[in-house]
């Protein structure tokens, strides 16, 4: 096996019910691509059998490895931890529920090939690609959050919250050490930081299906994400993300 070209990061918290199906699908896809790849599954302090399952798969597949968080810290911490442990020139992170099929990573990687430094999967750039739509109330809350995103951070993307993104290694190494938000609000933060540092961020329409067993609480986590948008703006004003290059 040569140098790692592709890294796939999967954050996982209490995923014993679906992690096997997810790993089977990701492994099948990566083997088919014949990449010199690594799959990093980040265990966020799971209290079920998630960690044991990951270790069993890692023993059978050398390209897959476990990254343990020091307890439960949230999805943002997990993604950052996985990315900072990665070795690939192309880094993709995806949710453990496979709401966006791993095969859609081809679209993200194609955007990087065309010159983007960061490619963010989007559920709303082409809504016809949604195979199972969100409930109406979630769509309304999503629209409100997107409006807040535009007003507070000045970003005009249709969707920053899709858990499916890809980075060139140079961009990842610059952005993730500056990430502060550890839970759901990390998505707009890393996009904001990438743009602030002068990296090109492309939004890419991907297939996506709503998952009924999502761990996000629309009200509690929605309020938390709104608060985190204000924190991101405050951190920027304090210079925590360095000097803006655009």
Secondary structure, DSSP 4 states (H G I P E B T S, - for coil): --S--EEEEEEESS-TTTHHHHHHHHHHHHHHHT--EEEEEEE-S-SSSHHHHHHHHHHH-TTEEEEE-SS---HHHHHHHHHHH---SEEEEEETT-SS-GGGHHHHHHHHHTT-SEEEEESSTTGGGEEEPPPHHHHHHHHHHHHHHHHHH----S-S--SEEEEEHHHHHHHGGG----STTHHHHHHHHHHHTT--EEEEE--EE--TT----TTHHHHHHHHHHHHHHHHHHTTTT-----
